[in-house]
Amino acid sequence: MTYDSYGNLTVAGVADYLKEKEIFSADANLTVVDLHAVKESIEGFVNLIYHVYDQSGKSVIMKQMLSMPRFRIEDEKNNTVADGTDAGWTLDLGRMRSEIATLIFWNSVYPGISPEIYLFDEANRIIVMEDLMDLSLLRFELCRMVKHNHFTDKIGAFFARNLFYSSNLHLTNYKKSEVERFFVNPEYTALVPFLFHENIGVSWEREMVPGTNEKRAELVDNPQIKAEFQRLENKFMNDKECLIHTDLHSSNIMISAADVRIIDGEFAGFGPLAQDFGRLTASLTLNYISWFGDETRTAAEKADFQSYLLDTITDLYTTFQNEFRQLVETHREESYSLKTLDVDAYLIDQLQNALSYTGVNVMSRLANRGICYDLLRLPEPNRLVPTLLGLEISKELLQNHGNYINITDYTQLLKKLG
């Protein structure tokens, strides 16, 4: 097999490796595609990722964690990728172990929600998993105005089952502590600087499009906003509610007309479900506001798709709440905590925290470095209006999330933007 000087497989070495591990037969004629060369296939830049298939149509995805000191760096401002030797990342093999365990657990909670794992080679930092290349990233589907009405049924139900089965709602205190220890991930806190310290809502560190300083100052100089950021960071660090993805934006969900999969659980660990809900709601919100800067579609097309996005947000939360209520009723007699649980109050608290995290996560993708594709696809001058709307939405949610009792309260807020 062929490795580079850092112990990373070369493209030629991938085919030999998969034959040696009997994933493919020794006489198979393999095609190996480096997915970093395909823009829509991957947004992560700390792994080598390959799509490998033979003449019969059998295919897999192979991921190898890059060995330090070489890894890939994304220049989000210039939309380019380069190799580098120092960008502040500390990679740990524990992250790969955590991803494997997390994907397996999620498939046990909701079969088929994550890719199947075929091989984990810890010594070589390699995962071989189910090929999902027939699916597309949800983010790009949204930016093409492709509607997927089944998306909310699966993700909403998954959120409820994951919350229930990995929390004290179902587990004894002892069992939950054991599960938490099993899923300890050294990379769980990887997003903390990005979300809570360098965020444009509390810091001037990241640059933004011209014309945003006045609105931005309303957040950065606001003590209530700073206090809420601190509360949410403390909650993220200390509230070990359930097993969460932490980075569940629309580029970590793959979708087709019949299938929905969650991918890239490398930062997963025990934390508040509200972060996952907030990050995904932020993705849908960012796509919603992006259409105010898009000049390639008619007003009718944009209004129709924005209406679909409002329905999607509503259905996501409604499905979650309905599934959660059903789980509580089914298992109520098994647990004293369930017998005494005020389900309505519990779900309102989940909603309000999720909306506050939505504000944080929206702002985390508005700066030039870290900008989401939904806005990056727009000419720079056209990003100003969506960006200002994002700042205004985030300010409202961080200050007044406690006023939101139903998810329709939030969709009405978005609807008034038009």
N, C-alpha and C positions, 0 to 999 in steps of 0.2 A: 504493500500500500504506500501511497505517496503523501507525505506530510510536509508542511513548510517548516521553517526553522523554529516556530513557536509551538509545534505539535498540533497544528490545525490541518485537517484533511484538505487536500487540493481537490479540484473538480474530478480529476482522473482517479484520485484515491477513493472517492465516494463510491464509485461503482464496485471497485474491488472489495471495499469494506462490506457493502450490503450482500455481496455474494458469499464472502467469508462467514457472515453471520446467518446465512441461509434464509435471508429475507427474499432473495431471488435465487434462481438456480444458477449453477456455475456457468452454463452456456447461454444465459440470457444476454440479449443485446440491449444494453441499458442506455437511455438518454438521461443526462443529468443537466438540470436547468438551475442556475444560480438565481434565486428569487430576488436578490438585491438588484438584479438588472431589470426587474419588472416593477415599475413604480407602484402599481396598485396591489401588489402581492404582499407587501410587508412594510411596516413603519418602524420596526425595531432595528436597532443598529449595534447590538451587542452580541449577536449570534450570526453564525453562518447558517443559511437555510436553503435547502435544495428540494426541488421537485424531481423525483426519479420514477421512470416508468419503462416497461419493456414492450416488446412487439405485440404481446397478447392483450395489452391494456391494463395490466396490473400496475399499480402505482402507490407510492408512499411519499410522505414528507420527512426529510431528515434535518434535524437541527443540531448544531454543535455550538456550545458556548465557546466564544473566542477566548483563547488563552492569552493572558496578559504577557507582555505589555502592549500587544497590538490589538486594537479594536476599531470599530467604525464610528465615525462622528457625523452627525447630521447638522449641516448648517441650514437651519430652518429659514433664516432670512433670505439666503440666496438659493434655497431649495436644491442644494447639492450635497454629495456625500464624499467623504475622503477618509483615508486611513490615518490614524493618529496614535500617539503614544501617551498622551496625558490629557484627559478632559475631566478629571475629578471623579471618575467612576471607580468603585471598588467592587469587583465581581466576586461572587462567592458560589461555590458549587452547591451550597445549601439551597440556593434559589432554584436550581434545576430540580433537586429532589422535591422541593416544595411544590413546584409546578406539576410534577408527575402525580404526587399524592393528591393534590387539589383536583386535578382533572378526573382522576379515578373516583374520588369522593362525589364530585358533582354528577358524574354519570350514574352513581348509585342512587342519588337523590332524585334525579330526573334523567332517566336513560336517554342517551343520544344528545345531550345538551353540549357535550364537549367531544373533541376528537378522541378516538380509541388509541391507546398506547400499545405498540407492538414490541418495543425494545427500549430498555434504559441501560446504557453502558456508562456507568459512573466514572470509570477510570479514564475514559476518553471524552467525557462530557457530552455524550451523544444521546439524543432521543430520536426514535423512529416511530412515526405516528400515522394515523389515517390521513389519506389525501383528501383535502377539502377544496381542491382547485376548481371544482365545478361551481363552487359558491363564490360570492362576491363580498367584499367588505361593505357593511351596512353604510358607512360614511359615503362611499362613492355611489351607492345606489340612491341615497337621499339626494346627493348633488346632481343626479341624473333624473330626478323626479320619479323614481320607480317606487311604487307603492307595494308594501308587503303587509297585508292585513292580518296574517297569522303570527306575525312577530310578537305582538303584545300578549297573545294567549300563552306562548311558550315561556317568554322571559318573565312575565308577571307571575305565572305559576311557579317557575323555578325560584324566583326571589322568595316566595312564601315558603316553599319546601326547604330551601337552604337555610333560611332564618330559623324555621321551626326545628329542623332535625340537627342543627349544629349549635343550638343554644340551650340555655337552662329551661326553656319551655318544654323540652323533650328529655334532655339529659339530666342526670343527677349532678350535683355539684362535683362529686368525685370524678365521675365519668367525663364531665366537661373539662375539668382541669387536666385530665389525662389526654384528651383530644387536643386541647390547646397546646400542650407540650409537644405533641406529635407534629403539629403544623407550625411550630416556630420557624420563622423565615428570616434570615439575616437581612433580606432586602425589603422587608415590609415597610420600612420607613423611607424608602428611596424617593418617594414623591413629596415628602414633607417640605424640603426647601422650596420646591417648585410651587406647591400649593399654598403654603402658609407664610413663607419668609420673603420670597422674591416676587410674590404675586403683586400685580399692578394695583390692587386694592389697598395695599399697606406699604408699598415700596416704590421708589422711583428708579429702581435698578434696571428694569427692562424698558426698552424703547417702544414707542407706539407710533401709529400713523399721526401726522400733524393734525392739530385741531382738537386734540383730546385732553390737553392739560387741565383746562378749567373744570371739566366734568370729573376728571381723575382726582383732582385735588379735593373734591367733595367727599371722596372716600378716604384717601390717604391721610387727610387731616381730621378725620372724624373719629373721636375716641370711642363712640359706640361701635363703629365698624371694627376698630382694632380689638376691642373687647370680645366681639363675636368671633373674630378670627382666632383669638386665643382660646376661646371656649371650644371651638370646633377642632382645633389642633389637639387640645387636651383630650377631647372625646375620641379622636382618631387614635391617639397613643394609648389611652387607658381603658376605653370601653370595649372589652373583649366579648362583644355580644354574640357574634357568629363568624363563620368563615367567609371572608369577603375577598373579592377580586382586587380591590383598591383602585384599579385603572380601567374600569369597565366603560370606556367610551365607545363610540360607534365604529372605530377601526379595530376593536377587539371583539367584534361580533361579525360572523360570516353568515350569509343568508342566500337563499334561493327561493323559488316559488313554493317549495315544499319543506324546506329545512332551515333551521336556525342553530348556530353553534357559537359557543363562547370559547375564545382562544387566549393564549398568552397570559396564563395565570402566574407569571414569574414573581410578582410582588404580593401575592395573596398571603393572607394571614388572618388572625382573629381581630376583628374590629367592628365598628358600627355599620350596620346595613345601610344607613342613611348616606354614607359616602358612595357606595355603589349606585344607589338610586339617584343621588345628586349628580354623579358624573355622567350617567346615562341621560338623565333629564337635561343636563347642560348640553350634551351633544345634540339632542333634538331641538333645544332652544337655539343653539348656535346656527343650526341649519335653517330654522324658522326666520331668524333675523337676517341671515345672509341674502335672502330673496329681496330684501329692501335695497340691496346694492347691485342686484343682477339686472342687466339690460338686455340679456339674450332671450328672455321669455316675455310673453305677453302678460298684461295685468291679470287677465282671466286665468291663465295658467298658474301664475304665482299665487293668486288668491285660493285657487282650488287646492294646490299642494299644501299651502299653509293651513288650510282647513283640515286636510288629512293629518298633518303633524299635530294639530290640537287634539284631534280624535285619538291619535296614537298615544299621546301623553295621558289623556283621560283613561283610555282603555288599559294602559299599562298599570296604573295605580288601582283601577277598579278590579282588574283581574287578580292582582296581588291581594287586595283586601278580601275579595270573595274566597280565594283559595285559602288564605290564612284563617278566616272565620270557620271554614269547613274543617280544617285541620284541628283547630281548637275544639270544636264540637265533637269530632271523632274521638279525640284523646282526652277529653275533659275528665273523665272518671279515673284516669290513670295517675293524675297529678293534682296535689293540693294547690300548687301555684296556678294551674289552669282553671281550677274551680273558682278561684278568687280573682282571676284576671278580669279587669275592666277592658274588654276588647275595644270598645269605641275609643276610650281615652288612649289606649296603647297605640292604635292606628293613627290617631290624630298626632300624637307625639312623633311617630315615625314620619309622617308627612311633613310636619313642620321642620324637623331636623333635615330631612332630605332636601327641602326647598332652600334652607340656609346653605347646605353644602352645594346646591345647584349654583348659588351666587358665587361662591368661591371658585367652583370649577369653570363656570363661564368666563370669569376674569382670567383664569389661568391660561386660556387659549386665545386671548385677544392681543397680547403683546407680539411684537415682530418676531421675537425668538420664542417659539412654542405655539405660534399661530396655527389654528386648525385649518385643514384643507378647505372647509366650507367657506372661509374668508380668503384664504390664500388663492383660490381660483379666480377671485375678482381682481380687476385692475386696482392698483393701490388707491387711487382717488375714490373708488367706489366702496372702499372698506370703511370709510369714515362714518357714514350713517349707521350701518349695522354695529360698528364698534361702540358708538355713543349709546345706542339702544341697549347693548349688552351691559354697559356700565350702569345705566339707569335701572335695568332689571335687577342687577346684582345688588345695587344699593338698596332697592326696595326689599328684596328678599332677606338680606342680612339684617336690616333694621326691623322689619315688620312680619317676619315669617310666623310669628305667634298669632297673627290675625287670620291665618289661612286654615280653615276647618275642612274644606273639601278641595280636591284637586281641580275642580272646575273654577275655584277662586283664582287659581294660577292661570289656567287657560284663558279666563276672561281678561286677566292682566295682559297677556300676550295679544289677545284679539284686539284690545284697545289701541295697540301700537299702530295698527293700520288705519 
